[in-house]
Amino acid sequence: MRFHSGYGIFVFAFSLTMAVILWVGALEHQWYSTMYGVYYFAESVWTTCATLWVLVSVLTRTGHLKAVVGKNTMHCLGLLWFAFTVFYAYIHFSQYFLQWNANIPEETFWYVKREQGSWWQIGMLILFGHFLLPFLTLLRIDAKMNPAVTVPLAIWAWLMHFCDTSFNIMPVIHPEGFVLHWLDLACLGFVGGVLATVFIRYLNAHPAFPVKDPRLGESLGVHGPHPVYDTH
């Protein structure tokens, strides 16, 4: 996994960027933005940080990560979440500002369409709910380590991700305003269910972190030039 994660970071960044450009940006091919791939990348990592905080917290309580996770770990995860809150807002604002400042019809029509009907309210919800609320909440040091604060905030982050994705896709189909169809929730449940099933299967099949091998009497992956990982 260490080996695959090295090049996997670049594969993830490239494939995610191409996917959002070809699947989402191409819905309105007349419009283009050089920051669109980075914008969605920041959005995805922001939601991942929120999900990661909840997963680590749950796995610590169940005992899977109790031996390696402490307050400092949760604080660092909260810091990463906070950092991408600011980074996402910076990228999104930069994209909007550049197109507003240039005032080219081939670019501005994308935002003009998203000011019609209830899409204006969705845009304001993203502005204050996607950035301002998480930013002010995660400013406090204790909030980054308090499940009573971060778990509801993570649920709110998932909702904001759904709103942001709808803001990018749905105006092509429903230019008059936001419409929630049962297929939207069905697709969300299907994809989430498949990913959760795969995650739980691999979690049960392998240790959550390098474990001690009773044959060597040492922590694997820490001592020795050739660490061995016990996957049983």
C-alpha positions in Angstrom: 0.0 0.0 0.0 2.9 2.4 0.6 4.2 1.6 -2.8 0.8 2.1 -4.5 0.1 5.3 -2.6 3.1 7.0 -4.1 1.9 7.1 -7.7 -1.7 6.7 -6.5 -1.8 10.3 -5.4 -1.1 11.5 -9.0 -3.5 9.0 -10.5 -6.2 10.2 -8.2 -5.6 13.8 -8.9 -5.4 13.3 -12.7 -8.4 11.0 -13.0 -10.6 13.1 -10.7 -9.8 16.2 -12.7 -10.5 14.6 -16.0 -13.7 13.0 -14.8 -15.2 16.3 -13.5 -14.2 18.1 -16.8 -15.5 15.4 -19.1 -18.6 14.4 -17.1 -19.7 17.7 -15.5 -17.9 20.6 -17.3 -18.8 19.1 -20.7 -22.5 19.4 -19.9 -22.0 23.1 -20.9 -19.1 22.8 -23.3 -19.3 26.4 -24.3 -18.1 27.4 -20.9 -14.5 26.7 -19.7 -12.5 27.4 -16.6 -8.8 26.6 -16.0 -9.5 26.3 -12.3 -12.4 23.9 -12.5 -10.4 20.8 -12.0 -8.6 22.2 -8.9 -11.9 23.5 -7.6 -13.5 20.1 -7.6 -10.4 18.5 -6.3 -10.4 20.8 -3.3 -14.1 20.2 -2.8 -13.6 16.4 -2.8 -10.6 16.5 -0.4 -12.6 18.8 1.9 -15.5 16.2 2.1 -12.9 13.4 2.5 -11.4 15.2 5.5 -14.8 15.4 7.2 -15.4 11.7 6.4 -12.0 10.7 7.6 -12.5 12.5 11.0 -15.7 10.5 11.6 -14.2 7.2 10.5 -11.1 7.6 12.6 -13.2 8.6 15.6 -15.5 5.6 15.1 -12.7 3.1 14.6 -11.0 4.4 17.7 -14.1 3.8 19.8 -14.5 0.3 18.4 -10.8 -0.5 19.2 -9.4 -0.8 15.7 -7.2 2.3 16.0 -7.2 2.8 19.8 -3.5 2.0 20.1 -2.3 4.6 17.6 -4.8 7.5 17.7 -4.7 10.2 20.4 -5.9 13.7 20.8 -3.0 15.1 18.7 -4.2 12.8 15.8 -7.7 14.2 15.9 -6.4 17.7 16.2 -4.2 17.3 13.1 -7.2 15.8 11.1 -9.2 18.8 12.2 -6.4 21.1 11.0 -6.4 19.5 7.6 -10.2 19.8 7.4 -9.9 23.5 8.3 -7.1 24.1 5.8 -9.1 22.7 2.9 -12.2 24.7 4.0 -10.1 27.8 3.3 -8.5 26.4 0.2 -11.8 25.4 -1.4 -13.2 28.9 -0.7 -10.1 30.5 -2.2 -10.3 28.4 -5.4 -14.1 28.9 -5.8 -13.8 32.7 -5.3 -10.8 32.9 -7.7 -12.8 31.2 -10.4 -15.8 33.5 -9.9 -13.7 36.6 -9.6 -11.7 36.0 -12.8 -14.8 35.4 -14.9 -16.7 38.3 -13.3 -13.7 40.6 -13.9 -13.2 39.6 -17.5 -17.0 39.9 -18.2 -16.8 37.7 -21.3 -20.3 36.3 -22.3 -18.8 32.9 -23.1 -17.8 32.6 -19.4 -20.3 34.6 -17.5 -23.4 32.8 -18.8 -22.5 29.9 -16.5 -23.0 32.0 -13.4 -25.9 34.0 -14.8 -27.8 30.8 -15.3 -27.1 29.9 -11.6 -28.6 33.1 -10.4 -32.1 32.2 -11.7 -34.9 30.8 -9.5 -33.9 28.9 -6.4 -30.3 28.4 -7.6 -29.5 31.9 -6.2 -30.5 30.6 -2.7 -28.5 27.4 -3.3 -25.5 29.6 -4.2 -25.9 31.7 -1.0 -26.2 28.4 1.0 -22.9 27.2 -0.5 -21.3 30.6 0.3 -22.2 30.7 4.0 -22.7 27.0 4.7 -19.8 25.6 2.8 -17.3 28.1 3.9 -18.3 30.5 6.6 -20.0 28.1 9.0 -17.2 25.4 8.9 -14.5 28.1 9.0 -15.9 29.7 12.2 -16.6 26.4 13.8 -13.2 24.9 13.2 -11.3 28.0 14.3 -11.5 26.8 17.9 -8.9 24.3 18.9 -11.2 22.3 21.1 -13.8 22.1 18.4 -11.4 20.1 16.2 -11.3 17.3 18.8 -14.9 17.4 20.1 -17.2 14.7 18.4 -20.3 16.7 19.6 -19.2 19.5 17.2 -17.3 17.7 14.4 -19.8 14.8 13.8 -22.8 17.2 13.1 -20.4 19.4 11.1 -19.3 16.3 9.0 -23.0 15.5 8.3 -23.4 19.2 7.3 -20.3 18.9 5.0 -21.9 15.9 3.2 -25.0 18.0 2.6 -23.0 20.9 1.3 -21.1 18.6 -1.0 -24.5 17.4 -2.4 -25.6 21.0 -2.8 -22.4 22.0 -4.5 -22.5 19.1 -6.9 -26.2 19.9 -7.7 -25.2 23.5 -8.3 -22.8 22.4 -10.9 -24.9 19.8 -12.7 -28.7 20.4 -12.2 -29.1 23.9 -13.7 -28.6 22.2 -17.1 -31.7 20.0 -16.5 -33.7 22.3 -14.2 -32.7 25.9 -15.1 -35.7 27.3 -13.2 -34.6 26.0 -9.8 -33.5 23.1 -7.6 -35.6 19.9 -7.9 -34.9 16.8 -5.8 -35.8 13.6 -7.6 -35.9 10.2 -5.9 -33.3 9.0 -8.4 -30.8 11.5 -6.9 -31.1 9.9 -3.5 -31.2 6.4 -5.0 -27.9 7.0 -6.8 -26.4 8.4 -3.7 -27.5 5.4 -1.6 -26.2 2.9 -4.2 -22.8 4.4 -4.6 -22.4 5.0 -0.9 -23.6 1.5 -0.1 -21.1 -0.1 -2.5 -18.2 1.9 -1.2 -19.1 1.3 2.4 -19.4 -2.5 1.7 -16.0 -2.6 0.1 -14.4 -0.5 2.9 -15.9 -2.7 5.7 -14.8 -5.9 3.8 -11.2 -4.8 3.6 -11.2 -3.4 7.1 -12.2 -6.8 8.4 -9.7 -8.6 6.2 -6.6 -6.7 7.3 -5.3 -5.0 10.4 -6.0 -1.3 10.5 -2.3 -0.5 11.1 1.0 -2.5 11.3 0.8 -5.0 14.1 3.3 -6.8 16.3 4.5 -10.2 15.1 4.9 -12.5 18.0 7.6 -14.4 16.2 9.8 -11.2 16.1 8.7 -9.6 19.3 8.8 -6.1 17.8 6.5 -3.6 16.2 6.5 -4.3 12.5 7.2 -1.4 10.2 9.2 0.4 12.8 12.4 -1.6 13.5 14.7 -3.4 11.0 15.6 -2.7 7.4 13.0 -5.1 6.0 9.7 -4.8 7.9 7.2 -7.6 7.5 3.5 -7.0 7.7 1.2 -9.6 9.2 -2.0 -9.6 7.2 -3.7 -12.5 9.0 
